[in-house]
Amino acid sequence: MMIGSDLRSTFGMTCVQCDNELIAPEWSEYRSKHQSRHLWRCWRCDCCFETIVKPESMEDNAAGDDVFPSRLVA
């Protein structure tokens, strides 16, 4: 399930469930020169979600639409 979110902090990420500020992803994966993927886990509510980040130079819209959180279901 995809969850749209504008809840990004200035450093790290904001949890899509409880708004807790997350400092760093649990792991990151370099997929190509155009895309990286990060897995985030909130220590407060144990929510897991991933983001896909595209370099700013590849963006058509530099307004910050570079993160697409999705909820991981185990």
Long-range contacts (C-beta under 8 A, 24 or more apart in sequence): 1-70, 1-71, 1-73, 2-68, 2-69, 2-70, 2-71, 3-49, 3-69, 3-70, 3-71, 4-69, 5-67, 5-69, 6-64, 8-64, 8-67, 13-38, 13-40, 13-51, 13-67, 15-40, 15-42, 15-44, 15-45, 15-47, 15-49, 16-47, 16-49, 16-69, 16-71, 17-42, 17-45, 17-47, 18-42, 18-44, 18-45, 18-47, 20-44, 20-45, 25-51, 34-58, 39-72, 47-71, 48-72, 48-74
